[in-house]
Amino acid sequence: MAKAGISVAEILRRLEIFYGRQQPNWPTDPYLFLIWWHCGYPASDRACAKGWESLNQSVGVDPTDILSATPATLSMALKPGGMVPELRALRLKEIASRIKDEFGADFGSALVGPIAKARKILKSFPNISDPGADRILLFAGMVPIAAIPSNCPYVLVRVFHGRERENYRVTYTEAQSFVSAGVPENLEARMRAYLLLKRHGQEVCKTKNPKCSTCPLSSDCAFFAGRNRGRGASAQ
């Protein structure tokens, strides 16, 4: 069983010593993030970065650039980002058209106000759900929300409770509760938490075959101690 008393603050302190200070490697402007997110598939930082670089070089990322480009040109630009470039090209056209027609040049202003309203707007765009909307709002500097990395929401859950449950929503909500209670409600602190948890989930605390032997949290981790609540991932 994990030792009692480890705090979220201590977890983040250890992770920052282990990885160093982190910075977002994606556009933090809400519109640009929507474009970046569709530059790679399956979506990952590496795939999206490749497609993003190619799109910037050959087409541009302004709505007018995307709308004036042919689907074939967009598809070719997006190929370095991975699979289904034709479908992703259509998604970019859809996003650019809506931004231009519905929001003009001031998409960010439309997201100011109640969080529920901003989430609803963001989730009306392709492939954006609550985790993506929270990420956009946090890194755009709009709301110090307890955003959790969508591809590894289990990191804190594993440390405190052991193996994460099969239900993604339950795991995500549990992780949010830990960040809400354990991280100061300001933009800098919440961004720091997101980035460190994301890095740890990608490199050490992986979904399958986590590298527990190299983890700076293993001495206080319920997952490493063998507590089993759900998912059958094995520790090494």
N, C-alpha and C positions, 0 to 999 in steps of 0.2 A: 504494500500500500504506500502511496505517496506520503511524504512528510506533511504534517499539517502546518499551515501558516505561511506558505509561500504566497507572495502577492503578485498581482499583475505587474506592478511597478518593478519588482525584483526580476520577474521573467523578462521584461523588456530591457532592463539594465544588462542582464547577462547576454541577451541576444545582440545588443548593440556592441558590447565588448567583442563578441564572437564575429560579427559581420561588419562592424563599423557603421557609421551614419549612412542612412539610405536616402536616396532621392528618387522621385517618380521618373520613369523613363518613357512616359507617355504624355501626350498633350493634356494640359489641365483645363483648357477652354472647353466648355460643354459641347459645342458644335464640332470642334476638331477631334474631341475624343470619340464622338459618334462615327466620324470618318475613319479614324485610326482603328477602331474596334472591328471594322469590316475590311481592313487591309490584310488580314491574315485569317486562315482557316485550316485546321482547327485554331481557334483564337488563342494565341500565347504572345508574350512580350516579344519573343524572337520573330515569330511569323508576322505579327502586325508591324514590327519595325521594318522588316524587309519590304513588305508591300507599301508601307508608308513612304519609305525612301524612294521607291520606284515611282509611286504616284506623284510625289512632289517634283521629281525630276522630269517626268514625261507629260504630265497633265496639269498639275496644280491641285490645290485643295479648297479653293474658294468655291462657293456654290456656282458662280458663273462659269468657272473652269470646268467643273464636273458636268454641268448641264449642257455645255457646248461641245463636249467630247462625245464621240460616237461610242456605243456600247462595246464595239470591238476594240477601240483604243483603250477604254477603261479596263476591259478584261485583260488585255496584254500588259497594262501597267500593274495589275494586281497579281499576275501570275507568280512573281517571286514570293508572295505571301502564302502560297499553298493551294488548297483544293477549291473547287467551284468558283473560279474567278468570274465566270459569266453571271452567276447568281449574285455575287458580291458587287459586281458592277451595277446591276439593277438596284440593289439596296442603296448604293451611293447616290444613284439618280433620285431615288425616292426621298432620301434624307435631304439632299440639296434642294429638291423642289419644294418640300415642305418648309424648310428653313426660309427660303426665299419668299414663298407665297404667304405663309402664315405668320412669320415672325420678323420679316425684314432683316435688317442687319443687327438686330438687338435681341438675339435669342436668350442671352443671359438674363435680361430684365424680365423675361417671361417666367423665369424660374425663381424670382424673388417673391417671398411670401410664405404661406403655409407649406410645410414639408409635404403634406398629402397632395397638394396641388402640383408641386414641382415633380414629385414622383410620378404622378399620373401623366404629366406631359412627357417626361423622359421615357416612361414605359410604353408610350404610344409609338415609339420608334422601334425598328426591328431589333430583335435580340437583346433588348434591355429589360431586365427584371429588377426586383428590389435591390439585390446586391450591386448591380451596375449603376442604378440610379443613386444609391447611397455613395458609391465611389465617386461619381461625377460631382455630386453636391459638395462632398468633403474637399476634394482636391481643387475644385473651382473656388474654394474659399468662401462658400456661401453658408454652409451649416456645419457646425462641429459635431456631425452625426457619428454614431458608433458604427462606422462602415467596417465590414469584414471581407477579406479576400474571398471571392466566390469559389475559387478552385481549391481552397484549403481552409475552410471554416473551422475545421476540427482541432486546430493546434492547441488553443486554450482548453477546449473540452477534454482533450486527451490528458493534458497536464493535471487538471483538477478532478476529472471524473473517470478517466480510463478510456477504453475504446468507445468511439463515437457511435451513436445510434444509426440505424439504417435510414431514418427519415432526415433528409437534407434540411428541411425547414426547422425541425427541432434542433439540429446541430447549429444551424446559423443563429437561431434565436438565443440559444445558450451562450454562444460566443459573444453575441451582442450584449447580453446581460453582464458578462465579465468585463467587457470594455467599458460599458456604461458606468459600472460601479467602481472600476479600478483605474480608470484613466481620466485625468482632468478634462472637463468639458470645454476645451479650446481647440482651435484648428491645428496648431502645431503639435500638441500632444496626441491628438487623434490620428493625424497623418503619420506621425512617427510610429505609433502602434500598428497601424495598417501595414506600413512598409516592412517593418521588422517581422511581423507575423507572416506576411506574404513570402518574404525571402526564406524564412525558416521552413515554411510548408513546401516550397519548391525544391529546396536543396537537401534538407535533412529529415524533417518530419513529413515524409511523402505519404501519399495515399496508400501505396503498396510498398512493402519492404523499406520502412523508415530506417534511417541510419542511427539508431539509438545509441550505439557505442561511441559516436562522436558528438552527441548532443550535449550542449551545456546545461540542459534542464533535466537530464536523466535522473539525477540524484533526488529530485523532488517531483518526479512525474508518475502519476497513477498508471498511465499506459505502460511505461517501462516496468513498473512494479507488477504488472500482470493483471490489473483489474479489467475485467471483461464485461462490458455492458451491451455490446452489439456487434458491430462490424468485425469480421474475422481477419483483419490484417495482422500480419505477424511482425514482431520486432526482431531486429538482428543486432 
